[in-house]
Amino acid sequence: MSISLSQNIRLIQSQQLALTPQLQQAIKLLQLNQVELLEMVSQEMVSNPVLEESVDKGAEEQEQARTQQEEQAERVLRESLDSENRPEMRDALKDADWQPYFEQRGIVGSARSGFDGEEGPAWDYNLTKPTTLVDHLLWQLQLSPAFDERQQKIGEAIIYSIDDDGYLEAGLDEIARRLGCREDEVETVLLRIQQFDPVGVAARSLEECLLCQMDHLGINDELSRTIVRDHLNHLKTKNFRKIARLLQVDEEKVLTAVRVILNLDPKPGARFQPDSSQIVVPEVFVYKREGRFVVVLNDERLPKLMINSYYQEIAGRGRGESNNLTRNYLTEKIRAAQWLIKSIEQRQKTIYKVMVSIVKFQEDFFARGPHYLKPLVLRDVADDIEMHESTVSRVTQGKYVQTPHGVFELKYFFNSSINQGSGDIASASVKRKIVEYIEREDPNAPLSDDAIVKLLAKEHDITIARRTVAKYRNQLGILASSQRKKIL
């Protein structure tokens, strides 16, 4: 059997979607929230000279008034300098005693501030940053006279290996190998650092962290130390009865020892963690006006972009009137600016359409509150506004709406459905009911997942499995009933 090889040329016609840079930019704009969009626009205005922010008439008048004030201030300063040059003024300044002035005010100027000329420091020169855990520990390391130069380097390596909660991430053998020293040298420095503030920092385990704090506070109760060394897993689940049985002591003594342990800090470095509060700027407002819900875009902070008329005129001149390279460059920049302006307008229109559709589907929520949230999926809104699901997903990502019931992320309105006797209910509503049950429960006898299942079925006719309640509880960051039980 022979195989013949040959080459030939065939013409094939096919269609495919090409993601041009302009289309990629439009897709990216949909995903940005308003804060990120403002930052992106600022960067574009710096890189694109033809792009500028339109200024209304009122702003022009304010600029003119500011210019007049500056001219007037300059005139007053010139007149004051002229008066100082008069002979009688120079004699008075020569005979003046300046010593009391300097004693009261101090010497100011470039020699003291570190800035030359009349220009002062930048606005962020005097800003302070919060002290991090690493900064706090390095400061103590540098002030400690007990460390020589070699131990200082070991201490720095240890400090830079501590996580945000205050625990040592790297092993002693790894640090020793990295610095070319012995492992016992690293451990000697480590034990000293663990006595820094906060005490227990750089511990290798929760047990070591708590025992360090006990040593520092002079807690010599053997029962408390034994519970920390050998029974932390039972302490986590609050199984005090089992601890008492294993240690063969009275349960009341175990509770007394646990009270001592609860005064210790399991995460000594947590108080140095920066505040992770997120700035939320609503993209949309939903108001009730004349019995109807009205959607209003929050576009006050968005700059009104326009193309500079001077550059536009240069780009439109004939070949003989301007340089070809200049004209081509400006034409490219103008085209990019026009696409950016168009993409921002399209983004705003898409957000408005999506929000109007959400209000239509979730009208009961806006009228009566979160308990009346209905099941909703991306396809429902996509079909309603005749767009793709991916577009709706990008629009709702990281964007918020101000409603009569508070500020919510747009994704909050999309929920899976759960069957109940009178119809389907949104999973977010079920989660809210679970939270309310747990908030009202008796701390000494918290509700189990099975109990919550029975309450949902009895009071709201919601049929739901116990594992589903457990899943929702974990998503909400709520502990199990055994861990929520308040015994002490």
Helices and strands as residue ranges (DSSP letters): H 21-31, H 34-47, E 51-53, H 57-84, H 87-95, H 99-105, H 110-113, H 133-143, H 149-159, H 172-179, H 183-193, H 206-217, H 222-230, H 232-236, H 240-247, H 251-261, G 270-272, E 284-289, E 292-297, E 305-307, H 309-315, H 324-361, H 363-368, G 370-372, H 378-385, H 389-396, E 400-403, E 406-409, G 410-413, E 417-420, E 423-426, H 427-440, H 449-460, H 466-475, H 481-484
